[in-house]
Amino acid sequence: MINIEINTTPFQIAKQSTVELALTEFNAKPPYAVLLNEQFLPNSLYPNTYLTEGDKLEVISAIQGG
């Protein structure tokens, strides 16, 4: 297991986990944008971006209003 943060909350995930897997385990609901260590990450890279100890994900959900 490795320790990461998702939206500033400590989170443990298996080694060799991708951003896509972390988002699934976090129950993130689309649409959303993701920052990995304060850098925007295109959703096309979620399945191939592996997380390491201490990484920080920020999941930003769209809010609709009118």
HELIX and SHEET records of a PDB file:
HELIX    1   1 VAL A   19  GLU A   25  1                                   7    
HELIX    2   2 ASN A   43  ASN A   48  5                                   6    
SHEET    1   A 5 THR A   9  ILE A  13  0                                        
SHEET    2   A 5 ILE A   2  ILE A   6 -1                                        
SHEET    3   A 5 LYS A  56  SER A  61  1                                        
SHEET    4   A 5 TYR A  32  LEU A  36 -1                                        
SHEET    5   A 5 GLN A  39  LEU A  41 -1                                        
END                                                                             
